[in-house]
Amino acid sequence: MLKKTIEEGVYFAFRRAQAEALNQDRSHELHVTDTVSPCLRKTIYGKIDPISINTESMSHLYMGQAVHGLSQLSPDLHEVPLAYDWVEDKPVDLSKLDLKLDDPKWWDIMIGAVDDVIKIDDEYIICDKKTTNMQKWKPKVANEAHQKQINIYRLLLNKCKGIDAKYGCVLYLDVTDKIQKPLALSFGLNPIEETLETLKKDSTVIKNAMTNGVLPERTQCYLCDGYCSYSMTCFTDNRTHWRE
């Protein structure tokens, strides 16, 4: 067998495995990560016009998924699936949910999965792992969006599992060729009712956008300057409804 044939076969087999592992369509569902962006218009663009990722992005996402799956910090509370109906204020068992993909009820259900919940002394700590390039960015405090995500996890854990976690911790993991040690940054979590109020507000905007076609207002933020794949579309999009 020729050397080139072997190497190409192995290469494309691995690329296929990466693509299959990342093949998750969430465009019809409301996920925790949908509400943590400082610009909800970006969230809607991502659902109505998904951008195909390139191989570099695919590799980063694949490594992140591998880290999440293999790095088990808690024997009992690892990759905890959660679903909460924020309209009816009740937990949801997704395995028993019988909804068509276009059913608007999906937008009433906040879905997420907590990386790990560990117990230190008598306190539950919500842990979330984030892969990053620490050569370019080494945080002193946890990113605001990452803190918001864990605050929503606190809400969902309380509503779905009866667990009240008052603290969160983001574990930043460097994925560059110059490996840095893991960086753990902890913080106190907001009151559950405060988080619920924000979640309802943001989820209502997303629900209105996906069911009635209302395009959220632009929000000027750091994403506009090189961090949003939809920025050029957004700058020239003067529609009020994306179905126009």
TORROTOR-351515 format. One line per 2 residues: number of its first residue (from 1); their letters; for each residue x, y, z of C-alpha. Coordinates in Angstrom, 2 decimals. Example, Ala and Ser with C-alpha at 12.3 -4.5 7.8 and 13.67 -1.06 7.14 Angstrom:
// TORROTOR-351515
1 = as = 12.30:-4.50:7.80 | 13.67:-1.06:7.14
***
This chain:
// TORROTOR-351515
1 = ml = 0.00:0.00:0.00 | 1.39:3.38:-0.94
3 = kk = 2.42:5.72:1.86 | 0.23:8.55:0.51
5 = ti = -2.85:6.28:0.38 | -2.41:5.23:4.02
7 = ee = -1.86:8.76:5.30 | -4.80:10.20:3.37
9 = gv = -7.05:7.37:4.58 | -6.15:7.96:8.22
11 = yf = -6.45:11.75:7.85 | -9.94:11.67:6.35
13 = af = -11.11:8.99:8.80 | -10.18:11.30:11.67
15 = rr = -11.80:14.33:10.03 | -15.00:12.33:9.59
17 = aq = -14.92:11.36:13.28 | -14.54:15.03:14.23
19 = ae = -17.43:16.11:12.01 | -19.74:13.35:13.27
21 = al = -18.94:14.18:16.91 | -19.92:17.83:16.35
23 = nq = -23.04:17.15:14.30 | -25.61:18.62:16.68
25 = dr = -28.47:20.74:15.36 | -29.77:23.08:18.08
27 = sh = -31.51:25.56:15.81 | -35.00:24.58:17.06
29 = el = -34.11:24.58:20.77 | -33.41:27.15:23.49
31 = hv = -30.07:26.48:25.16 | -28.34:28.18:28.06
33 = td = -25.57:29.38:25.73 | -28.18:31.15:23.56
35 = tv = -28.86:33.69:26.31 | -25.32:34.44:27.52
37 = sp = -24.23:36.43:24.46 | -24.21:40.21:24.99
39 = cl = -26.03:40.47:21.64 | -29.16:38.36:21.14
41 = rk = -29.32:39.36:17.46 | -26.16:37.24:16.99
43 = ti = -27.99:34.32:18.63 | -30.89:34.64:16.17
45 = yg = -28.60:34.92:13.15 | -26.95:31.72:14.30
47 = ki = -30.29:29.89:14.35 | -31.73:31.15:11.09
49 = dp = -28.48:31.14:9.10 | -25.93:28.75:10.63
51 = is = -22.37:29.27:9.40 | -20.39:26.17:8.47
53 = in = -17.30:25.92:10.63 | -13.84:25.58:9.12
55 = te = -11.33:22.90:10.09 | -9.56:25.15:12.60
57 = sm = -12.80:25.88:14.44 | -13.77:22.22:14.20
59 = sh = -10.51:21.15:15.83 | -10.97:23.58:18.74
61 = ly = -14.58:22.46:19.28 | -13.59:18.81:19.07
63 = mg = -10.83:19.24:21.66 | -13.25:21.09:23.93
65 = qa = -15.79:18.30:23.63 | -13.11:15.69:24.38
67 = vh = -11.98:17.62:27.47 | -15.55:17.90:28.75
69 = gl = -16.26:14.23:28.25 | -13.06:12.88:29.79
71 = sq = -12.42:15.35:32.63 | -14.82:14.11:35.29
73 = ls = -14.50:16.21:38.44 | -17.46:14.64:40.22
75 = pd = -18.44:10.94:40.23 | -22.15:11.65:40.57
77 = lh = -22.78:15.08:39.05 | -20.88:15.13:35.75
79 = ev = -22.42:16.29:32.44 | -25.77:16.77:34.19
81 = pl = -28.57:17.28:31.62 | -31.16:19.88:32.65
83 = ay = -34.37:21.20:31.07 | -36.62:23.81:32.67
85 = dw = -39.92:25.28:31.44 | -39.50:28.95:32.34
87 = ve = -43.11:29.77:31.35 | -44.77:27.09:33.49
89 = dk = -42.00:27.07:36.14 | -41.39:23.32:36.15
91 = pv = -38.64:20.82:35.25 | -38.94:18.93:31.97
93 = dl = -37.95:15.35:31.17 | -36.73:15.59:27.58
95 = sk = -36.88:11.81:27.14 | -40.65:11.98:27.64
97 = ld = -41.21:15.15:25.62 | -43.10:14.52:22.39
99 = lk = -42.83:17.70:20.32 | -42.31:18.26:16.62
101 = ld = -39.22:20.26:15.71 | -41.31:23.26:14.68
103 = dp = -43.46:23.29:17.82 | -43.18:26.76:19.45
105 = kw = -43.22:25.09:22.88 | -39.48:24.42:22.44
107 = wd = -38.86:28.11:23.10 | -40.40:27.78:26.59
109 = im = -37.83:25.18:27.62 | -34.33:26.15:28.67
111 = ig = -31.90:23.30:28.03 | -28.37:22.90:29.34
113 = av = -25.80:20.46:30.68 | -23.63:21.27:33.70
115 = dd = -20.04:20.10:33.31 | -19.58:19.17:36.97
117 = vi = -21.00:19.92:40.41 | -18.59:19.21:43.24
119 = ki = -19.00:19.55:46.99 | -16.40:21.30:49.11
121 = dd = -17.14:21.24:52.84 | -20.92:21.79:52.84
123 = ey = -21.16:23.89:49.68 | -21.99:22.80:46.12
125 = ii = -19.76:24.36:43.45 | -20.80:24.52:39.78
127 = cd = -17.75:23.96:37.58 | -17.54:24.79:33.88
129 = kk = -14.51:24.03:31.69 | -13.44:26.41:28.95
131 = tt = -10.64:25.81:26.45 | -8.75:28.96:25.50
133 = nm = -5.49:30.38:24.17 | -3.70:31.67:27.24
135 = qk = -0.89:33.05:25.09 | -3.37:35.67:23.86
137 = wk = -5.71:35.94:26.85 | -5.07:35.00:30.47
139 = pk = -8.01:36.19:32.58 | -7.77:37.59:36.08
141 = va = -11.48:37.01:36.74 | -13.97:34.73:35.01
143 = ne = -15.42:36.10:31.77 | -18.79:37.86:32.23
145 = ah = -20.60:35.55:29.80 | -19.11:32.49:31.52
147 = qk = -20.33:33.80:34.89 | -23.80:34.37:33.44
149 = qi = -23.84:30.82:32.09 | -23.03:29.33:35.49
151 = ni = -25.63:31.54:37.17 | -28.25:30.05:34.83
153 = yr = -26.97:26.59:35.70 | -27.57:27.45:39.36
155 = ll = -31.18:28.28:38.52 | -31.70:25.08:36.51
157 = ln = -30.03:22.89:39.13 | -32.28:24.34:41.80
159 = kc = -35.47:23.97:39.74 | -34.68:20.52:38.33
161 = kg = -32.57:18.80:41.00 | -33.29:20.73:44.18
163 = id = -29.58:21.59:44.53 | -28.66:25.09:45.69
165 = ak = -25.12:25.94:44.59 | -23.99:29.35:45.83
167 = yg = -20.60:29.36:44.12 | -19.27:28.85:40.62
169 = cv = -15.84:28.20:39.17 | -14.59:28.37:35.59
171 = ly = -11.65:26.08:34.81 | -9.70:27.59:31.91
173 = ld = -7.62:25.07:29.97 | -4.93:26.17:27.54
175 = vt = -4.99:24.40:24.16 | -1.90:25.94:22.54
177 = dk = 1.34:24.08:21.95 | 2.82:25.79:25.02
179 = iq = 0.65:24.18:27.65 | -0.19:26.29:30.68
181 = kp = -1.42:24.88:33.98 | -5.22:24.85:34.46
183 = la = -6.53:28.17:35.77 | -9.47:28.00:38.20
185 = ls = -11.37:31.25:38.82 | -14.21:31.16:41.34
187 = fg = -16.98:33.63:42.21 | -20.19:33.93:44.20
189 = ln = -23.44:33.38:42.32 | -26.38:35.76:42.07
191 = pi = -29.73:35.16:43.79 | -31.84:32.66:41.86
193 = ee = -34.82:35.02:41.48 | -32.57:37.70:39.99
195 = tl = -31.23:35.22:37.42 | -34.75:34.00:36.65
197 = et = -35.90:37.55:35.89 | -33.02:38.03:33.42
199 = lk = -33.57:34.61:31.88 | -37.27:35.32:31.26
201 = kd = -36.44:38.66:29.64 | -33.80:37.22:27.29
203 = st = -35.79:34.06:26.52 | -38.84:36.14:25.63
205 = vi = -36.77:38.07:23.07 | -35.52:34.81:21.52
207 = kn = -38.99:33.25:21.55 | -40.48:36.33:19.88
209 = am = -37.76:36.26:17.25 | -38.20:32.57:16.43
211 = tn = -42.00:32.41:16.53 | -42.95:35.86:15.21
213 = gv = -39.87:36.68:13.14 | -38.98:39.82:15.12
215 = lp = -35.28:40.58:14.74 | -33.73:41.78:18.02
217 = er = -32.09:45.18:18.20 | -28.38:45.42:17.54
219 = tq = -26.24:45.61:20.66 | -22.87:47.31:20.23
221 = cy = -20.28:45.30:22.14 | -16.83:43.74:21.77
223 = lc = -18.28:41.12:19.40 | -18.74:43.78:16.72
225 = dg = -14.99:44.23:16.31 | -13.72:40.96:14.91
227 = yc = -15.48:38.41:17.12 | -18.87:37.99:15.40
229 = sy = -19.24:35.97:12.19 | -22.42:37.89:11.39
231 = sm = -21.09:41.44:11.87 | -21.01:42.35:8.17
233 = tc = -24.55:41.07:7.73 | -25.74:42.91:10.83
235 = ft = -24.19:46.26:9.86 | -26.29:46.41:6.68
237 = dn = -29.43:44.59:7.86 | -32.17:47.18:8.43
239 = rt = -35.02:44.69:8.71 | -37.26:44.57:11.77
241 = hw = -38.41:41.04:10.90 | -36.04:38.37:9.56
243 = re = -38.85:36.67:7.63 | -39.33:39.75:5.41
***
